[in-house]
Amino acid sequence: MNSAVIRPRASDEHRSRLLDGLAQALESKDYRDMTVADIVQAARVSKRTFYEQFEAKEDCLLALCERTAEQALLLIAAHYDPTQAWQDQVRKVIGAYFEQLQAQPVLVRTLFIEILSLGQRGLAVRRGINQRFAEFLCAQVELERARGVNKRPLHPQVAMAIVGGFQELVLQAVEENRVDRMSELTDSAYELVHAVLCNLMVE
């Protein structure tokens, strides 16, 4: 049996370090004032390494947005148990999501605000992220239907509307400087999801 450890490729490791470096640099400097030099200094790599991975700091920010969204989806999936009552599961998952955002206030402000300044590329990344969250919601409803729950499918546009509602709650919290109290959004977000999912039940 081959017991050799599979190590990540150097390019993957460098990319991860650069994303970590950007997140770290954001703790001490506003993104708009940041330079590539700030990112590579925090990541402890060379500028050459940066440009092997990204063309500009905007590309690094977009990649960080996508990685953060992927981490959020993994967190949600880890907290969701489709064998349990969906009401309890939804509240638990929503609470975990907002607690994760609350734990990284600087990153949240940057990802939810600065991405909007990147034009069509930023909008495309945000839409792609929203699409993945919406697909996750639809998939959970389908899992329940597969177990025999008498429920109509969740329409993709309705799922996207739920995701959009979550985003607006987060943006409002950011604008009102309430990122450190993001968990307070759990009840409102739960009411939204609960109302939609209850409406799917077939009498």
C-alpha positions as a printed Julia matrix, in Angstrom:
203×3 Matrix{Float64}:
   0.0    0.0     0.0
   1.37   3.4    -0.97
   1.44   5.59    2.13
   2.92   8.63    0.4
   1.28  11.9     1.4
  -0.37  13.73   -1.48
   0.83  17.31   -1.27
  -0.87  20.29   -2.9
   0.76  21.67   -6.01
   3.01  24.67   -5.41
   0.76  26.85   -7.57
  -2.29  25.9    -5.46
  -0.39  26.62   -2.27
   0.77  30.0    -3.58
  -2.75  30.91   -4.63
  -4.1   30.0    -1.2
  -1.37  32.02    0.51
  -2.15  35.04   -1.65
  -5.84  34.85   -0.79
  -4.94  34.56    2.88
  -2.55  37.47    2.42
  -5.27  39.66    0.92
  -7.62  38.8     3.78
  -4.88  39.61    6.29
  -3.93  42.87    4.57
  -7.56  43.99    4.68
  -7.35  44.0     8.47
  -5.02  47.0     8.37
  -5.69  48.76    5.07
  -8.73  49.66    3.0
  -8.93  47.68   -0.23
  -8.97  50.79   -2.41
  -5.69  51.97   -0.89
  -4.09  48.54   -1.08
  -1.37  47.6    -3.54
  -0.05  44.28   -4.78
   2.98  44.93   -2.58
   0.74  44.89    0.5
  -0.76  41.56   -0.52
   2.54  39.8    -1.25
   4.07  41.14    1.95
   1.23  39.66    3.99
   1.38  36.41    1.99
   5.19  36.27    2.19
   5.61  35.57   -1.49
   7.17  37.52   -4.34
   5.42  39.82   -6.79
   6.43  37.38   -9.49
   4.45  34.68   -7.7
   1.46  37.02   -7.47
   1.47  37.72  -11.2
   1.77  34.01  -11.95
  -1.62  33.63  -10.27
  -3.44  36.92  -10.9
  -3.26  39.77  -13.38
  -4.19  42.42  -10.81
  -5.43  42.84   -7.25
  -9.01  42.86   -8.56
  -8.59  39.26   -9.73
  -7.3   38.32   -6.29
 -10.34  39.94   -4.65
 -12.76  38.1    -6.94
 -11.01  34.8    -6.15
 -11.24  35.57   -2.43
 -14.97  36.22   -2.83
 -15.45  32.85   -4.5
 -13.39  31.0    -1.89
 -15.26  32.65    0.97
 -18.59  31.69   -0.6
 -17.4   28.11   -1.04
 -16.38  27.98    2.61
 -19.82  29.29    3.6
 -21.53  26.58    1.53
 -19.36  23.9     3.13
 -20.28  25.27    6.56
 -23.98  25.2     5.71
 -23.76  21.66    4.35
 -21.92  20.54    7.49
 -24.66  21.94    9.74
 -27.59  20.64    7.69
 -28.98  17.2     8.51
 -31.74  16.35    6.0
 -33.0   13.53    8.24
 -34.09  15.98   10.94
 -37.09  18.34   11.03
 -36.48  20.99    8.4
 -37.64  23.86   10.63
 -34.91  23.15   13.17
 -32.32  22.54   10.47
 -33.07  25.8     8.66
 -32.72  27.87   11.83
 -29.46  26.12   12.75
 -27.97  26.62    9.29
 -28.99  30.29    9.08
 -27.57  30.93   12.53
 -24.26  29.29   11.61
 -24.05  31.34    8.4
 -24.54  34.69   10.13
 -22.17  33.74   12.94
 -19.49  33.03   10.35
 -20.03  36.46    8.78
 -19.99  38.11   12.19
 -16.62  36.52   12.95
 -14.93  38.27    9.99
 -16.35  41.82    9.87
 -13.6   43.45    7.8
 -13.72  40.73    5.18
 -17.52  40.93    4.99
 -17.46  44.7     4.45
 -14.95  44.32    1.65
 -16.56  41.38   -0.11
 -20.09  42.74   -0.01
 -19.2   46.35   -0.89
 -15.99  46.4    -2.93
 -17.1   43.66   -5.29
 -19.8   46.04   -6.51
 -17.09  48.47   -7.63
 -15.56  45.94  -10.04
 -18.21  46.41  -12.71
 -19.5   43.53  -14.8
 -16.84  41.12  -13.54
 -17.84  41.74   -9.95
 -21.52  41.37  -10.77
 -20.84  38.13  -12.65
 -18.97  36.63   -9.69
 -21.68  37.72   -7.26
 -24.38  36.25   -9.5
 -22.46  32.98   -9.75
 -22.15  32.83   -5.96
 -25.86  33.55   -5.53
 -26.65  30.84   -8.06
 -24.75  28.24   -6.05
 -26.62  29.18   -2.87
 -29.97  29.07   -4.72
 -29.15  25.64   -6.15
 -28.32  24.41   -2.66
 -31.77  25.51   -1.43
 -33.51  23.77   -4.32
 -31.48  20.61   -3.72
 -32.54  20.45   -0.06
 -36.21  20.65   -1.04
 -35.68  17.86   -3.57
 -34.08  15.69   -0.88
 -37.2   16.1     1.23
 -39.43  15.26   -1.73
 -37.35  12.15   -2.38
 -38.03  11.04    1.21
 -41.76  11.29    0.57
 -42.51  14.73    2.0
 -45.59  16.08    0.19
 -44.06  19.31   -1.02
 -43.9   21.16   -4.32
 -40.47  21.87   -5.88
 -38.79  25.14   -5.0
 -38.68  27.25   -8.16
 -35.12  28.46   -8.93
 -36.29  32.07   -9.17
 -37.9   31.85   -5.73
 -34.67  30.37   -4.36
 -32.75  33.25   -5.91
 -35.18  35.71   -4.31
 -34.42  34.18   -0.9
 -30.68  34.53   -1.5
 -31.19  38.12   -2.63
 -33.14  38.85    0.53
 -30.27  37.52    2.63
 -27.83  39.72    0.74
 -29.91  42.82    1.34
 -30.04  42.07    5.06
 -26.25  41.75    5.12
 -25.71  44.91    3.07
 -28.0   46.87    5.37
 -26.07  45.61    8.39
 -22.79  46.63    6.73
 -24.07  50.1     5.86
 -25.35  50.59    9.42
 -22.08  49.32   10.91
 -23.77  46.31   12.54
 -21.49  43.59   11.16
 -20.45  42.67   14.7
 -24.12  41.91   15.42
 -24.84  39.94   12.27
 -26.32  37.04   14.23
 -29.26  39.31   15.06
 -30.42  38.77   11.46
 -31.11  35.09   12.1
 -34.75  35.5    13.16
 -35.73  37.72   10.2
 -33.97  35.46    7.72
 -35.58  32.39    9.24
 -39.06  33.93    8.95
 -38.46  34.53    5.25
 -37.29  30.98    4.53
 -39.95  29.44    6.79
 -42.75  31.32    5.01
 -41.55  30.21    1.58
 -41.0   26.57    2.53
 -44.35  26.31    4.33
 -46.02  27.58    1.17
 -44.57  24.61   -0.71
 -46.44  22.1     1.42
 -49.26  20.32   -0.41
 -52.49  19.9     1.57
